[in-house]
Amino acid sequence: MNYLLGFLIQLILYSIVWLMDEYTGLLVCMIMGFISGGILLFALIIELVEKSKVPRSYFIWMGVACITPIVVATFFSIVYEGQFDWIDKG
């Protein structure tokens, strides 16, 4: 239940950023998704090399933090059909 709640809170926060400004929303989602994904990948590789006492919940939370911005960016990209305002202004 805690993971679902964390997912929903992130979903709401990223959606608010998207609704305020699509360009900022896309950048925040992409940056946060890649940073958290990189940290998760690095932690998993280190865990394979040498076992640590990091709880399993850390990896689940990092997975949620990595997946949520990707889900939000995908959803809003589908809603806007890839026709963002900031692309037309350029």
C-alpha positions, 0 to 999 in steps of 0.5 A: 500500500505504501508503494501505491501511495508513493506512486500516486503522490508522485503521479499527482506532483508530476501531473501538476508540473505538466499542467502548469507548463508542458515543456517544464513537465517533459524536462522534469519527467525525463531528467528524474526518470533517467537519474533515478533509473541510473541510480537504480541500475548502479545500485543493482550492479553493485548489489550483484558484485557484492551483497549489502544490507540494503533492504529490498524496499529501497529497490522497490522505491527506486523502481517506483521513482523511475517508472512514475515520471515515465508513465506521466510523460507517456500519458501526456504525450499521448493526450497531446498527440505529440503536438506540444505548444513549445515545439510550434513556437520555435 
